[in-house]
Amino acid sequence: YSATHYDPARPVRFFSYQLGDETVGLLRAGGPVRIKGETFREKFGRNDLTSVVDLRVTHPLVENAGDILLEYQLREDGDDPLILSKPGLPGMEPRLAEMGFVHVGRNHWVLDPHQHPEVWTKNENDQWQRVGKPTKYLSKVEDD
């Protein structure tokens, strides 16, 4: 937890991704947070991060569990999400870049899905999703 963001005024949120009865992914998000500096504003058009994702743990045998958690976080953050990710392990940088994150210094990566239409789009329900994925794969299972 050494890289986690803590602000007692804004409690963190936890999200889990489950397949059946098994938890295969966990995401911890804090924020919103305001970033100082004109350089950040010039790059992203604003200084307000909607979320800080500082913990994302996934089962190694479940493909795209981290992506699904990220997609859910984008949906939670609304129409104009701006997410900061602070990976806990080295070697995650290529995957972050593939998902549209931009390195902004130190161990900080920022995603503005509007800047990466090759990766992110809005579906017919006006919700963020990855390009090429079906709309309903991230839906809740309803009990009859």
N, C-alpha and C positions, 0 to 999 in steps of 0.2 A: 504493500500500500504506500510505498514511499513517494510515488508519483501522483497520488490521488489529490483531488481538489476538495478542500473543505471550507465551507462558509456556513456557520451556524444559523444565519438568517435565511438560508435557502437549503432546505433539506435535500439530500440526494435521492434519486429514484433508482430502483432496481427493476430490471426486466429479465424474465427468463424465457427461454425457448424450449419447448417440450415436445418430444415425440412420444406419444402414448403416455406412459407413466414416468418416463425418463427425462430429466433435465439435461439438455445437450448444449446449452449456452446460457451465459449470464452476462448482463451488461449493467454497468453502474454509470449513471449520468448525473452531473451537477449542473449548476447554472440556473438562470442566465448570468453571464459575466460581461463586464465592459473592459475592452482592451484599450490601453493608452497608445497613442502614437499615430501620426499622420500617415506613415508608410502602410500600416494595416488598413486604414480607411481608404487609401488610394487603391490598394489591391482588391478589396472586397466591397467598397462602397459604404461601409459602416463600421462601427467599432463594437457592436453588440453581438456576442456569441449567444446563440439560443441554448446550447448545451456544451458541457465539457465531459467527454467520454474518457474516463481514465482507467476503466477496467472492463475488459471484454475477454471472457474465458469461454472457450468452446471445446467440445469433444473432438479429438483428432480424427475420428472416423466419420464425422457428420459433415458432409460437403456443404459449404456456404452458410453454416450456422451463424458466423460472425456477420456476414452480409445481410442475413435476414434480420438480425438484431439491429443493425445499422439502419436498414430500411424502416423498421418500426420506429426508431428514434426520429428519423426524418419526418415521418407522419405525425408523431407527437409534437414536433416543433413547428408545425404549421406550414403556411405558404412560403415563407422566406427563411428556411433554416440556415444556420451557419454554425457548424459543429467543429469543435476543437477535439482532436484525439491525441492522447499522450500514450503511445504504446509502451507496455511494460518490459518488453523484450526486444533486443536488437534483431534485425533481420525481417521485421514486418514492413519496412519502408516500401519495397516493391509492390506489395499487396495494397497498401494505402494509396500509392500513386495510381494503381490500376483502378481503384474505386473512385478516383477523382480528388483525393486529398492533395493539398499543396503544402510543401515544407515551408514553414515560416520562421525557423530558427530553433536551436536547441533540440528538444524532443517533442516539438509541437507541429502538428499537421492540421490543416483546416480544410473543411469541405463546404463548398457552396454548390449545391446541385444545379443551380441555374447556369453555372459556368462550365458544366460538363454534360451537355445533352446527349453525348455519345454513351454515357453511363446511366444517367438518371432522366426520368420523364414523369409526367403526370398522367395517370390513367383516366378512364372514363368517369371514375368517381372523384376526380380531382385530388387524388392521393399520390404521394411519391412512390415510385417503384423503379426497380432496375430495368433497363431497356431489355426487351426480349423475354421477360418473365410474364407468365399469365397473371391476370388480375387477382384471382381468388386463392392463390396458393398460400397467402398470408392471412386467410380468414379464420375466425374462431369456429370451432366445431360446435354446432348447436345440438343439444339433446332434444329428442322428440318427446 
